[in-house]
Amino acid sequence: MLAALAFVGILAGGAASPSAAECPAGSADYRTYQGNIVFERFDDPHLGATVCYPTRVFPAMSPSRDGFRFTSDDGLSWFSMSGAGIAPGTSTREVMALTKRDLMARSASITYERSKGDWFVLSGHDGDRIYYQRTEIDGDQSAANTLFISIPVEQKSFYQDIIARMSWSFRSR
């Protein structure tokens, strides 16, 4: 299972804007078999977060309690961009520990984790799904913004580069 998610090791209201040139380019392999997928930037000033995502892959957007959820046409894959207040001065390590505890409480496995500065990444399996979470803590450590992606295991090869590009572009202000 760990090898199945090894690719994440390289990852180190608003409206979508047409500034796709600011979105990260995909790998050479990606351009060969998915070169027609266009990424656009979604910027939500209320959350203070932004992400580039493939609008044709995730065409449906709906507001959620704490952000937005984007869903694929078949409804099997989705991602959310959300924000939450945290106690001022809460460290990235503390937020990561709470997140890990929540994931394990629902029996999700954690096969990859990385933390650096004001962000962390967790990835693994939740039943027959792969999840990927990147959380960034804002400058004054009073809020955390999260990109959470959930896909069926059998669609991993299609989404591998998409997840990488979305992660590289996700920013909290």
C-alpha positions as a Markdown table, in Angstrom:
| # | Residue | x | y | z |
|---|---|---|---|---|
| 1 | Met | 0.0 | 0.0 | 0.0 |
| 2 | Leu | 2.9 | 2.4 | 0.8 |
| 3 | Ala | 4.2 | 2.0 | -2.7 |
| 4 | Ala | 0.8 | 2.8 | -4.1 |
| 5 | Leu | 1.1 | 6.3 | -2.8 |
| 6 | Ala | 4.8 | 6.9 | -3.2 |
| 7 | Phe | 4.1 | 9.5 | -5.8 |
| 8 | Val | 3.1 | 12.0 | -3.1 |
| 9 | Gly | 6.6 | 12.1 | -1.9 |
| 10 | Ile | 7.5 | 14.5 | -4.7 |
| 11 | Leu | 4.9 | 17.0 | -3.6 |
| 12 | Ala | 6.5 | 19.1 | -1.4 |
| 13 | Gly | -17.3 | 33.5 | -2.3 |
| 14 | Gly | -14.7 | 33.4 | -5.0 |
| 15 | Ala | -14.7 | 32.4 | -8.7 |
| 16 | Ala | -12.3 | 30.7 | -11.0 |
| 17 | Ser | -10.0 | 33.1 | -12.7 |
| 18 | Pro | -8.6 | 32.8 | -16.2 |
| 19 | Ser | -5.0 | 33.1 | -14.9 |
| 20 | Ala | -4.2 | 29.5 | -15.9 |
| 21 | Ala | -0.6 | 30.5 | -16.8 |
| 22 | Glu | 0.0 | 30.8 | -13.0 |
| 23 | Cys | -0.9 | 27.1 | -12.6 |
| 24 | Pro | 2.0 | 24.6 | -12.4 |
| 25 | Ala | 2.8 | 22.6 | -15.5 |
| 26 | Gly | 2.4 | 18.8 | -15.3 |
| 27 | Ser | 5.0 | 16.2 | -15.9 |
| 28 | Ala | 6.1 | 15.2 | -19.4 |
| 29 | Asp | 4.1 | 12.0 | -19.1 |
| 30 | Tyr | 1.0 | 14.0 | -18.1 |
| 31 | Arg | 1.3 | 16.3 | -21.1 |
| 32 | Thr | 1.5 | 13.2 | -23.4 |
| 33 | Tyr | -1.8 | 11.6 | -22.2 |
| 34 | Gln | -3.7 | 14.4 | -20.6 |
| 35 | Gly | -2.4 | 17.5 | -22.4 |
| 36 | Asn | -5.9 | 18.7 | -23.2 |
| 37 | Ile | -6.9 | 19.2 | -19.5 |
| 38 | Val | -6.8 | 22.8 | -18.6 |
| 39 | Phe | -6.2 | 24.1 | -15.1 |
| 40 | Glu | -7.7 | 27.3 | -13.8 |
| 41 | Arg | -7.2 | 29.1 | -10.5 |
| 42 | Phe | -9.9 | 29.3 | -7.9 |
| 43 | Asp | -9.4 | 32.0 | -5.4 |
| 44 | Asp | -11.6 | 32.5 | -2.4 |
| 45 | Pro | -10.9 | 35.8 | -0.6 |
| 46 | His | -13.1 | 34.7 | 2.4 |
| 47 | Leu | -11.0 | 31.7 | 3.0 |
| 48 | Gly | -7.8 | 33.4 | 2.0 |
| 49 | Ala | -6.9 | 30.3 | -0.1 |
| 50 | Thr | -6.3 | 29.6 | -3.8 |
| 51 | Val | -5.8 | 26.4 | -5.9 |
| 52 | Cys | -5.4 | 25.5 | -9.5 |
| 53 | Tyr | -7.7 | 22.7 | -10.6 |
| 54 | Pro | -8.9 | 21.0 | -13.8 |
| 55 | Thr | -12.3 | 22.6 | -14.3 |
| 56 | Arg | -13.6 | 19.9 | -16.8 |
| 57 | Val | -12.6 | 17.1 | -14.4 |
| 58 | Phe | -14.3 | 18.8 | -11.5 |
| 59 | Pro | -17.2 | 20.7 | -13.1 |
| 60 | Ala | -19.6 | 20.8 | -10.2 |
| 61 | Met | -18.9 | 23.2 | -7.3 |
| 62 | Ser | -21.1 | 23.6 | -4.2 |
| 63 | Pro | -20.6 | 25.6 | -1.1 |
| 64 | Ser | -20.0 | 23.7 | 2.1 |
| 65 | Arg | -20.2 | 24.6 | 5.8 |
| 66 | Asp | -16.6 | 25.7 | 5.8 |
| 67 | Gly | -15.6 | 26.3 | 2.1 |
| 68 | Phe | -16.3 | 24.6 | -1.2 |
| 69 | Arg | -16.6 | 21.1 | -2.6 |
| 70 | Phe | -15.8 | 20.3 | -6.3 |
| 71 | Thr | -17.1 | 17.0 | -7.7 |
| 72 | Ser | -16.3 | 15.0 | -10.9 |
| 73 | Asp | -19.1 | 14.3 | -13.4 |
| 74 | Asp | -19.4 | 10.7 | -12.3 |
| 75 | Gly | -19.5 | 11.8 | -8.7 |
| 76 | Leu | -16.8 | 9.3 | -7.6 |
| 77 | Ser | -14.0 | 11.9 | -7.2 |
| 78 | Trp | -14.0 | 15.1 | -5.3 |
| 79 | Phe | -11.9 | 17.7 | -3.6 |
| 80 | Ser | -12.7 | 20.4 | -1.1 |
| 81 | Met | -11.0 | 23.6 | -0.1 |
| 82 | Ser | -11.9 | 24.7 | 3.4 |
| 83 | Gly | -10.8 | 26.8 | 6.3 |
| 84 | Ala | -11.1 | 26.7 | 10.1 |
| 85 | Gly | -10.1 | 28.9 | 12.9 |
| 86 | Ile | -7.6 | 27.6 | 15.4 |
| 87 | Ala | -6.4 | 28.8 | 18.7 |
| 88 | Pro | -3.9 | 31.6 | 18.2 |
| 89 | Gly | -0.3 | 30.3 | 18.4 |
| 90 | Thr | -1.3 | 26.7 | 17.6 |
| 91 | Ser | 1.6 | 25.1 | 15.9 |
| 92 | Thr | 1.6 | 23.2 | 12.6 |
| 93 | Arg | 2.7 | 20.1 | 14.5 |
| 94 | Glu | -0.3 | 20.4 | 16.8 |
| 95 | Val | -2.8 | 20.8 | 13.9 |
| 96 | Met | -1.2 | 17.8 | 12.1 |
| 97 | Ala | -1.5 | 15.6 | 15.3 |
| 98 | Leu | -5.2 | 16.4 | 15.6 |
| 99 | Thr | -5.8 | 15.7 | 12.0 |
| 100 | Lys | -4.0 | 12.4 | 12.2 |
| 101 | Arg | -6.0 | 11.4 | 15.2 |
| 102 | Asp | -9.3 | 12.2 | 13.3 |
| 103 | Leu | -8.2 | 10.2 | 10.3 |
| 104 | Met | -7.2 | 7.2 | 12.4 |
| 105 | Ala | -10.5 | 7.4 | 14.4 |
| 106 | Arg | -12.3 | 6.7 | 11.2 |
| 107 | Ser | -9.9 | 3.8 | 10.4 |
| 108 | Ala | -8.1 | 5.6 | 7.6 |
| 109 | Ser | -4.5 | 4.6 | 7.1 |
| 110 | Ile | -1.7 | 7.2 | 6.8 |
| 111 | Thr | 0.9 | 6.0 | 4.3 |
| 112 | Tyr | 2.7 | 9.3 | 3.7 |
| 113 | Glu | 3.2 | 12.4 | 5.9 |
| 114 | Arg | 5.4 | 15.5 | 5.6 |
| 115 | Ser | 5.5 | 18.7 | 7.5 |
| 116 | Lys | 7.6 | 21.8 | 6.8 |
| 117 | Gly | 7.2 | 25.3 | 8.2 |
| 118 | Asp | 3.6 | 26.3 | 8.1 |
| 119 | Trp | 2.2 | 23.3 | 6.1 |
| 120 | Phe | 1.8 | 19.6 | 6.3 |
| 121 | Val | 0.6 | 16.8 | 4.0 |
| 122 | Leu | -1.1 | 13.5 | 4.9 |
| 123 | Ser | -2.1 | 10.8 | 2.4 |
| 124 | Gly | -3.3 | 7.3 | 2.6 |
| 125 | His | -6.3 | 5.1 | 2.2 |
| 126 | Asp | -9.8 | 5.4 | 3.6 |
| 127 | Gly | -11.6 | 2.2 | 2.7 |
| 128 | Asp | -11.4 | 1.8 | -1.1 |
| 129 | Arg | -10.4 | 5.4 | -1.6 |
| 130 | Ile | -7.2 | 7.4 | -1.7 |
| 131 | Tyr | -7.1 | 10.7 | 0.1 |
| 132 | Tyr | -4.6 | 13.5 | 0.0 |
| 133 | Gln | -4.7 | 16.4 | 2.4 |
| 134 | Arg | -2.5 | 19.5 | 2.4 |
| 135 | Thr | -3.1 | 22.0 | 5.2 |
| 136 | Glu | -1.5 | 25.4 | 5.6 |
| 137 | Ile | -1.5 | 27.5 | 8.7 |
| 138 | Asp | -1.8 | 31.3 | 8.2 |
| 139 | Gly | 0.9 | 33.7 | 9.3 |
| 140 | Asp | -0.5 | 34.6 | 12.7 |
| 141 | Gln | -1.4 | 30.9 | 13.4 |
| 142 | Ser | -5.1 | 31.6 | 13.9 |
| 143 | Ala | -6.5 | 29.7 | 10.9 |
| 144 | Ala | -5.8 | 26.6 | 8.9 |
| 145 | Asn | -6.8 | 26.2 | 5.2 |
| 146 | Thr | -7.0 | 22.7 | 3.8 |
| 147 | Leu | -7.1 | 21.1 | 0.3 |
| 148 | Phe | -8.6 | 17.6 | 0.6 |
| 149 | Ile | -8.8 | 15.3 | -2.4 |
| 150 | Ser | -10.6 | 11.9 | -2.4 |
| 151 | Ile | -10.5 | 9.5 | -5.3 |
| 152 | Pro | -11.3 | 5.8 | -5.9 |
| 153 | Val | -8.2 | 3.6 | -5.7 |
| 154 | Glu | -8.8 | 2.3 | -9.3 |
| 155 | Gln | -8.5 | 5.9 | -10.7 |
| 156 | Lys | -5.1 | 6.6 | -9.1 |
| 157 | Ser | -3.2 | 6.6 | -12.4 |
| 158 | Phe | -5.6 | 9.2 | -13.9 |
| 159 | Tyr | -5.4 | 11.5 | -10.9 |
| 160 | Gln | -1.7 | 11.1 | -9.9 |
| 161 | Asp | -0.4 | 14.2 | -11.8 |
| 162 | Ile | -3.6 | 16.2 | -11.2 |
| 163 | Ile | -3.2 | 15.8 | -7.4 |
| 164 | Ala | 0.5 | 16.8 | -7.7 |
| 165 | Arg | -0.4 | 20.0 | -9.7 |
| 166 | Met | -3.2 | 20.9 | -7.3 |
| 167 | Ser | -1.0 | 20.5 | -4.3 |
| 168 | Trp | 1.8 | 22.6 | -5.8 |
| 169 | Ser | -0.7 | 25.4 | -6.5 |
| 170 | Phe | -2.5 | 25.4 | -3.2 |
| 171 | Arg | -1.7 | 28.5 | -1.1 |
| 172 | Ser | -3.1 | 30.1 | 2.0 |
| 173 | Arg | -2.6 | 33.8 | 2.5 |
